[in-house]
Amino acid sequence: MTEHRINESADKIVLKAEVKRGTGTRDQDKIKVKVKSDDPTEAVLKLNKCIDQLRNEGTADITREIQSNE
């Protein structure tokens, strides 16, 4: 008997966005966002809402301020 495993997210739409700030090799900040949905319109709305929330909360700026004490 062969056992088959079904991934529940196999039929879902997955959108990924990556935002980079800075230009130098050691001067880059990266935020990755991933959303899933069965509906393409809903997936886009979720992604846009998440990006807007990151912007409104200043997440990129807060991340940018985190520096190691080198």
Jmol script that loads the backbone (N, CA, C; Angstrom):
load data "model"
ATOM      1  N   MET A   1       0.848  -1.173   0.000  1.00  0.00           N
ATOM      2  CA  MET A   1       0.000   0.000   0.000  1.00  0.00           C
ATOM      3  C   MET A   1       0.896   1.240   0.000  1.00  0.00           C
ATOM      4  N   THR A   2       0.593   2.196  -0.839  1.00  0.00           N
ATOM      5  CA  THR A   2       1.340   3.445  -0.916  1.00  0.00           C
ATOM      6  C   THR A   2       0.600   4.516  -0.136  1.00  0.00           C
ATOM      7  N   GLU A   3       1.338   5.228   0.664  1.00  0.00           N
ATOM      8  CA  GLU A   3       0.742   6.311   1.458  1.00  0.00           C
ATOM      9  C   GLU A   3       1.009   7.634   0.755  1.00  0.00           C
ATOM     10  N   HIS A   4      -0.047   8.394   0.508  1.00  0.00           N
ATOM     11  CA  HIS A   4       0.079   9.713  -0.106  1.00  0.00           C
ATOM     12  C   HIS A   4      -0.308  10.769   0.918  1.00  0.00           C
ATOM     13  N   ARG A   5       0.498  11.780   1.013  1.00  0.00           N
ATOM     14  CA  ARG A   5       0.206  12.880   1.932  1.00  0.00           C
ATOM     15  C   ARG A   5      -0.206  14.091   1.124  1.00  0.00           C
ATOM     16  N   ILE A   6      -1.242  14.734   1.561  1.00  0.00           N
ATOM     17  CA  ILE A   6      -1.755  15.900   0.851  1.00  0.00           C
ATOM     18  C   ILE A   6      -1.442  17.139   1.668  1.00  0.00           C
ATOM     19  N   ASN A   7      -0.803  18.088   1.023  1.00  0.00           N
ATOM     20  CA  ASN A   7      -0.507  19.364   1.659  1.00  0.00           C
ATOM     21  C   ASN A   7      -1.757  20.234   1.568  1.00  0.00           C
ATOM     22  N   GLU A   8      -2.283  20.662   2.698  1.00  0.00           N
ATOM     23  CA  GLU A   8      -3.510  21.445   2.700  1.00  0.00           C
ATOM     24  C   GLU A   8      -3.375  22.761   1.965  1.00  0.00           C
ATOM     25  N   SER A   9      -2.177  23.298   1.875  1.00  0.00           N
ATOM     26  CA  SER A   9      -1.994  24.590   1.215  1.00  0.00           C
ATOM     27  C   SER A   9      -1.668  24.437  -0.270  1.00  0.00           C
ATOM     28  N   ALA A  10      -1.748  23.221  -0.805  1.00  0.00           N
ATOM     29  CA  ALA A  10      -1.370  22.990  -2.194  1.00  0.00           C
ATOM     30  C   ALA A  10      -2.216  23.796  -3.177  1.00  0.00           C
ATOM     31  N   ASP A  11      -3.477  24.019  -2.869  1.00  0.00           N
ATOM     32  CA  ASP A  11      -4.359  24.742  -3.778  1.00  0.00           C
ATOM     33  C   ASP A  11      -4.425  26.232  -3.473  1.00  0.00           C
ATOM     34  N   LYS A  12      -3.725  26.659  -2.486  1.00  0.00           N
ATOM     35  CA  LYS A  12      -3.782  28.070  -2.105  1.00  0.00           C
ATOM     36  C   LYS A  12      -2.876  28.923  -2.978  1.00  0.00           C
ATOM     37  N   ILE A  13      -3.228  30.177  -3.097  1.00  0.00           N
ATOM     38  CA  ILE A  13      -2.402  31.155  -3.789  1.00  0.00           C
ATOM     39  C   ILE A  13      -1.446  31.733  -2.759  1.00  0.00           C
ATOM     40  N   VAL A  14      -0.178  31.751  -3.078  1.00  0.00           N
ATOM     41  CA  VAL A  14       0.843  32.275  -2.172  1.00  0.00           C
ATOM     42  C   VAL A  14       1.496  33.470  -2.845  1.00  0.00           C
ATOM     43  N   LEU A  15       1.481  34.602  -2.169  1.00  0.00           N
ATOM     44  CA  LEU A  15       2.160  35.802  -2.647  1.00  0.00           C
ATOM     45  C   LEU A  15       3.280  36.121  -1.682  1.00  0.00           C
ATOM     46  N   LYS A  16       4.442  36.451  -2.232  1.00  0.00           N
ATOM     47  CA  LYS A  16       5.583  36.817  -1.410  1.00  0.00           C
ATOM     48  C   LYS A  16       6.105  38.167  -1.877  1.00  0.00           C
ATOM     49  N   ALA A  17       6.494  38.986  -0.925  1.00  0.00           N
ATOM     50  CA  ALA A  17       7.098  40.280  -1.240  1.00  0.00           C
ATOM     51  C   ALA A  17       8.342  40.434  -0.390  1.00  0.00           C
ATOM     52  N   GLU A  18       9.348  41.042  -0.966  1.00  0.00           N
ATOM     53  CA  GLU A  18      10.599  41.285  -0.248  1.00  0.00           C
ATOM     54  C   GLU A  18      10.962  42.748  -0.449  1.00  0.00           C
ATOM     55  N   VAL A  19      11.137  43.444   0.646  1.00  0.00           N
ATOM     56  CA  VAL A  19      11.477  44.862   0.598  1.00  0.00           C
ATOM     57  C   VAL A  19      12.893  45.027   1.123  1.00  0.00           C
ATOM     58  N   LYS A  20      13.740  45.629   0.328  1.00  0.00           N
ATOM     59  CA  LYS A  20      15.120  45.871   0.743  1.00  0.00           C
ATOM     60  C   LYS A  20      15.369  47.362   0.830  1.00  0.00           C
ATOM     61  N   ARG A  21      16.129  47.741   1.830  1.00  0.00           N
ATOM     62  CA  ARG A  21      16.559  49.124   1.998  1.00  0.00           C
ATOM     63  C   ARG A  21      18.062  49.142   2.076  1.00  0.00           C
ATOM     64  N   GLY A  22      18.661  50.209   1.604  1.00  0.00           N
ATOM     65  CA  GLY A  22      20.109  50.327   1.656  1.00  0.00           C
ATOM     66  C   GLY A  22      20.733  49.821   0.364  1.00  0.00           C
ATOM     67  N   THR A  23      21.988  50.208   0.164  1.00  0.00           N
ATOM     68  CA  THR A  23      22.648  49.846  -1.085  1.00  0.00           C
ATOM     69  C   THR A  23      23.912  49.022  -0.876  1.00  0.00           C
ATOM     70  N   GLY A  24      24.583  49.211   0.226  1.00  0.00           N
ATOM     71  CA  GLY A  24      25.817  48.482   0.481  1.00  0.00           C
ATOM     72  C   GLY A  24      25.546  47.061   0.935  1.00  0.00           C
ATOM     73  N   THR A  25      26.561  46.202   0.803  1.00  0.00           N
ATOM     74  CA  THR A  25      26.414  44.803   1.194  1.00  0.00           C
ATOM     75  C   THR A  25      26.032  44.664   2.661  1.00  0.00           C
ATOM     76  N   ARG A  26      26.652  45.429   3.505  1.00  0.00           N
ATOM     77  CA  ARG A  26      26.358  45.349   4.939  1.00  0.00           C
ATOM     78  C   ARG A  26      25.374  46.429   5.387  1.00  0.00           C
ATOM     79  N   ASP A  27      24.812  47.127   4.435  1.00  0.00           N
ATOM     80  CA  ASP A  27      23.882  48.213   4.756  1.00  0.00           C
ATOM     81  C   ASP A  27      22.517  47.933   4.121  1.00  0.00           C
ATOM     82  N   GLN A  28      22.036  46.702   4.296  1.00  0.00           N
ATOM     83  CA  GLN A  28      20.734  46.343   3.751  1.00  0.00           C
ATOM     84  C   GLN A  28      19.847  45.798   4.847  1.00  0.00           C
ATOM     85  N   ASP A  29      18.605  46.219   4.810  1.00  0.00           N
ATOM     86  CA  ASP A  29      17.583  45.685   5.695  1.00  0.00           C
ATOM     87  C   ASP A  29      16.583  44.970   4.802  1.00  0.00           C
ATOM     88  N   LYS A  30      16.121  43.822   5.235  1.00  0.00           N
ATOM     89  CA  LYS A  30      15.207  43.040   4.415  1.00  0.00           C
ATOM     90  C   LYS A  30      14.007  42.613   5.254  1.00  0.00           C
ATOM     91  N   ILE A  31      12.822  42.822   4.729  1.00  0.00           N
ATOM     92  CA  ILE A  31      11.592  42.368   5.366  1.00  0.00           C
ATOM     93  C   ILE A  31      10.875  41.486   4.358  1.00  0.00           C
ATOM     94  N   LYS A  32      10.555  40.257   4.756  1.00  0.00           N
ATOM     95  CA  LYS A  32       9.835  39.343   3.879  1.00  0.00           C
ATOM     96  C   LYS A  32       8.403  39.190   4.374  1.00  0.00           C
ATOM     97  N   VAL A  33       7.477  39.222   3.434  1.00  0.00           N
ATOM     98  CA  VAL A  33       6.060  39.082   3.740  1.00  0.00           C
ATOM     99  C   VAL A  33       5.507  37.954   2.880  1.00  0.00           C
ATOM    100  N   LYS A  34       4.695  37.082   3.478  1.00  0.00           N
ATOM    101  CA  LYS A  34       4.088  35.978   2.741  1.00  0.00           C
ATOM    102  C   LYS A  34       2.629  35.873   3.164  1.00  0.00           C
ATOM    103  N   VAL A  35       1.729  35.855   2.201  1.00  0.00           N
ATOM    104  CA  VAL A  35       0.299  35.699   2.484  1.00  0.00           C
ATOM    105  C   VAL A  35      -0.250  34.556   1.635  1.00  0.00           C
ATOM    106  N   LYS A  36      -1.307  33.932   2.130  1.00  0.00           N
ATOM    107  CA  LYS A  36      -1.954  32.828   1.419  1.00  0.00           C
ATOM    108  C   LYS A  36      -3.453  33.075   1.373  1.00  0.00           C
ATOM    109  N   SER A  37      -4.063  32.618   0.292  1.00  0.00           N
ATOM    110  CA  SER A  37      -5.506  32.706   0.153  1.00  0.00           C
ATOM    111  C   SER A  37      -5.946  31.780  -0.977  1.00  0.00           C
ATOM    112  N   ASP A  38      -7.208  31.405  -0.981  1.00  0.00           N
ATOM    113  CA  ASP A  38      -7.765  30.627  -2.079  1.00  0.00           C
ATOM    114  C   ASP A  38      -8.188  31.527  -3.232  1.00  0.00           C
ATOM    115  N   ASP A  39      -8.381  32.789  -2.936  1.00  0.00           N
ATOM    116  CA  ASP A  39      -8.881  33.745  -3.924  1.00  0.00           C
ATOM    117  C   ASP A  39      -7.786  34.748  -4.278  1.00  0.00           C
ATOM    118  N   PRO A  40      -7.509  34.971  -5.566  1.00  0.00           N
ATOM    119  CA  PRO A  40      -6.431  35.889  -5.949  1.00  0.00           C
ATOM    120  C   PRO A  40      -6.658  37.322  -5.488  1.00  0.00           C
ATOM    121  N   THR A  41      -7.887  37.799  -5.566  1.00  0.00           N
ATOM    122  CA  THR A  41      -8.181  39.166  -5.131  1.00  0.00           C
ATOM    123  C   THR A  41      -7.949  39.313  -3.633  1.00  0.00           C
ATOM    124  N   GLU A  42      -8.385  38.327  -2.877  1.00  0.00           N
ATOM    125  CA  GLU A  42      -8.181  38.355  -1.424  1.00  0.00           C
ATOM    126  C   GLU A  42      -6.695  38.298  -1.084  1.00  0.00           C
ATOM    127  N   ALA A  43      -5.935  37.514  -1.832  1.00  0.00           N
ATOM    128  CA  ALA A  43      -4.488  37.409  -1.592  1.00  0.00           C
ATOM    129  C   ALA A  43      -3.817  38.764  -1.787  1.00  0.00           C
ATOM    130  N   VAL A  44      -4.179  39.461  -2.854  1.00  0.00           N
ATOM    131  CA  VAL A  44      -3.605  40.790  -3.115  1.00  0.00           C
ATOM    132  C   VAL A  44      -4.015  41.768  -2.022  1.00  0.00           C
ATOM    133  N   LEU A  45      -5.269  41.731  -1.611  1.00  0.00           N
ATOM    134  CA  LEU A  45      -5.731  42.624  -0.543  1.00  0.00           C
ATOM    135  C   LEU A  45      -4.976  42.358   0.760  1.00  0.00           C
ATOM    136  N   LYS A  46      -4.755  41.092   1.080  1.00  0.00           N
ATOM    137  CA  LYS A  46      -4.005  40.748   2.293  1.00  0.00           C
ATOM    138  C   LYS A  46      -2.573  41.272   2.224  1.00  0.00           C
ATOM    139  N   LEU A  47      -1.940  41.087   1.064  1.00  0.00           N
ATOM    140  CA  LEU A  47      -0.567  41.550   0.900  1.00  0.00           C
ATOM    141  C   LEU A  47      -0.487  43.064   1.024  1.00  0.00           C
ATOM    142  N   ASN A  48      -1.383  43.767   0.350  1.00  0.00           N
ATOM    143  CA  ASN A  48      -1.398  45.233   0.429  1.00  0.00           C
ATOM    144  C   ASN A  48      -1.670  45.717   1.848  1.00  0.00           C
ATOM    145  N   LYS A  49      -2.577  45.052   2.537  1.00  0.00           N
ATOM    146  CA  LYS A  49      -2.888  45.434   3.924  1.00  0.00           C
ATOM    147  C   LYS A  49      -1.659  45.248   4.822  1.00  0.00           C
ATOM    148  N   CYS A  50      -0.954  44.151   4.620  1.00  0.00           N
ATOM    149  CA  CYS A  50       0.238  43.879   5.417  1.00  0.00           C
ATOM    150  C   CYS A  50       1.327  44.923   5.142  1.00  0.00           C
ATOM    151  N   ILE A  51       1.558  45.239   3.872  1.00  0.00           N
ATOM    152  CA  ILE A  51       2.564  46.243   3.519  1.00  0.00           C
ATOM    153  C   ILE A  51       2.178  47.611   4.068  1.00  0.00           C
ATOM    154  N   ASP A  52       0.893  47.963   3.963  1.00  0.00           N
ATOM    155  CA  ASP A  52       0.428  49.236   4.527  1.00  0.00           C
ATOM    156  C   ASP A  52       0.639  49.281   6.033  1.00  0.00           C
ATOM    157  N   GLN A  53       0.360  48.170   6.710  1.00  0.00           N
ATOM    158  CA  GLN A  53       0.544  48.114   8.161  1.00  0.00           C
ATOM    159  C   GLN A  53       2.014  48.263   8.537  1.00  0.00           C
ATOM    160  N   LEU A  54       2.896  47.611   7.780  1.00  0.00           N
ATOM    161  CA  LEU A  54       4.338  47.766   8.026  1.00  0.00           C
ATOM    162  C   LEU A  54       4.751  49.229   7.879  1.00  0.00           C
ATOM    163  N   ARG A  55       4.227  49.884   6.859  1.00  0.00           N
ATOM    164  CA  ARG A  55       4.554  51.300   6.616  1.00  0.00           C
ATOM    165  C   ARG A  55       3.990  52.175   7.739  1.00  0.00           C
ATOM    166  N   ASN A  56       2.729  51.963   8.088  1.00  0.00           N
ATOM    167  CA  ASN A  56       2.063  52.805   9.097  1.00  0.00           C
ATOM    168  C   ASN A  56       2.690  52.663  10.477  1.00  0.00           C
ATOM    169  N   GLU A  57       3.144  51.471  10.799  1.00  0.00           N
ATOM    170  CA  GLU A  57       3.767  51.237  12.109  1.00  0.00           C
ATOM    171  C   GLU A  57       5.244  51.627  12.120  1.00  0.00           C
ATOM    172  N   GLY A  58       5.791  51.935  10.960  1.00  0.00           N
ATOM    173  CA  GLY A  58       7.205  52.314  10.892  1.00  0.00           C
ATOM    174  C   GLY A  58       8.150  51.142  11.088  1.00  0.00           C
ATOM    175  N   THR A  59       7.712  49.953  10.722  1.00  0.00           N
ATOM    176  CA  THR A  59       8.512  48.748  10.944  1.00  0.00           C
ATOM    177  C   THR A  59       9.872  48.823  10.255  1.00  0.00           C
ATOM    178  N   ALA A  60       9.898  49.306   9.027  1.00  0.00           N
ATOM    179  CA  ALA A  60      11.172  49.411   8.304  1.00  0.00           C
ATOM    180  C   ALA A  60      12.119  50.378   9.002  1.00  0.00           C
ATOM    181  N   ASP A  61      11.587  51.503   9.471  1.00  0.00           N
ATOM    182  CA  ASP A  61      12.431  52.477  10.174  1.00  0.00           C
ATOM    183  C   ASP A  61      12.946  51.912  11.492  1.00  0.00           C
ATOM    184  N   ILE A  62      12.087  51.202  12.204  1.00  0.00           N
ATOM    185  CA  ILE A  62      12.496  50.589  13.472  1.00  0.00           C
ATOM    186  C   ILE A  62      13.584  49.548  13.208  1.00  0.00           C
ATOM    187  N   THR A  63      13.394  48.740  12.163  1.00  0.00           N
ATOM    188  CA  THR A  63      14.392  47.744  11.798  1.00  0.00           C
ATOM    189  C   THR A  63      15.701  48.404  11.427  1.00  0.00           C
ATOM    190  N   ARG A  64      15.607  49.514  10.713  1.00  0.00           N
ATOM    191  CA  ARG A  64      16.801  50.240  10.257  1.00  0.00           C
ATOM    192  C   ARG A  64      17.614  50.765  11.448  1.00  0.00           C
ATOM    193  N   GLU A  65      16.922  51.121  12.531  1.00  0.00           N
ATOM    194  CA  GLU A  65      17.592  51.673  13.706  1.00  0.00           C
ATOM    195  C   GLU A  65      18.340  50.617  14.519  1.00  0.00           C
ATOM    196  N   ILE A  66      18.031  49.337  14.287  1.00  0.00           N
ATOM    197  CA  ILE A  66      18.703  48.268  15.025  1.00  0.00           C
ATOM    198  C   ILE A  66      20.073  48.073  14.400  1.00  0.00           C
ATOM    199  N   GLN A  67      21.098  48.382  15.132  1.00  0.00           N
ATOM    200  CA  GLN A  67      22.460  48.264  14.630  1.00  0.00           C
ATOM    201  C   GLN A  67      23.284  47.498  15.651  1.00  0.00           C
ATOM    202  N   SER A  68      24.207  46.721  15.173  1.00  0.00           N
ATOM    203  CA  SER A  68      25.120  46.055  16.097  1.00  0.00           C
ATOM    204  C   SER A  68      26.172  47.053  16.560  1.00  0.00           C
ATOM    205  N   ASN A  69      26.745  46.815  17.679  1.00  0.00           N
ATOM    206  CA  ASN A  69      27.768  47.712  18.225  1.00  0.00           C
ATOM    207  C   ASN A  69      29.145  47.302  17.733  1.00  0.00           C
ATOM    208  N   GLU A  70      29.379  47.453  16.441  1.00  0.00           N
ATOM    209  CA  GLU A  70      30.676  47.079  15.872  1.00  0.00           C
ATOM    210  C   GLU A  70      31.655  48.216  15.984  1.00  0.00           C
TER     211      GLU A  70
END
end "model"
wireframe off; spacefill off
backbone 0.3
color backbone group
